[in-house]
Amino acid sequence: MASTLTLPNALAQYRRGSVLEHEFAPFEALVNHVRQDRVERWVDIEDEFIRLVGLFDTEFARGSGDGNDGWYQSKARCFSELLAGLLGNTSGNPISLRCKKRSQLFDLVDIDICFPREGDPIVAGEVKTLGMPGHGENENTASEFANDLHRSVREVAFSSMDLKAAYAPPRPIGSFQNWVDATSPGYFAFWAIRAKDRQDFEEVRSTLASSRAYCNGVGAVIYVPSKPGTPTEYGVRKAADLSIDRVVKEMAQRIASSLAAP
């Protein structure tokens, strides 16, 4: 793909059916921007990401991508690649996507973002995207969304414990939280979630904040429809305790500290 793909013409290319790395071309333009311009802060791209998510969800609501798993997964892939780009730019080290690492309970498991690619991981990250506007039979109820959120949080908690147990030396655990904080690899969770309203936002924020007990850091962008009747025009609801930039910096610091150790 040519590196000159820009945000304004990306949607036009998508509508013309251009074959690109991402099924939804505007996402690819934003990923390229982070890589080429060495962007280090999520706050610098958050508004554009949410704008593009709105475009993507509009296409989804119209039925675009039906039956195309690659198209449907574009949002999660974009979010993962943006985070890997930010961490790579901040740390000055290449961050791997979807690499295999040893597990305590399984042979090998896929890690969404990881450093280093070879050998024992220093940091690992899990990336989740949840929530879509109604589309035919895919209109989710509040209880279905809550179930998806709780199931995903349990998956993150289990993955963190499984990976840490695979690499941790055997020792007594006096405090579970201290064990989580001190045991390598550092395990971090990132979330991009569409909440339906203020009440939904508060439940999401509280649930994600509580999941910090199982991870070394949790970052999230939570967005809601801006006004009634505009299900794919979003505004971000800020949650200071779920800062993505803070979590990226913590991961970069862990990488630097590990590489500097004798």
Summary of the structure (lengths in Angstrom):
residues: 262
radius of gyration: 18.6
end to end distance: 41.5
largest distance: 59.8
contacts: 796
relative contact order: 0.13
helix: 52%
strand: 17%
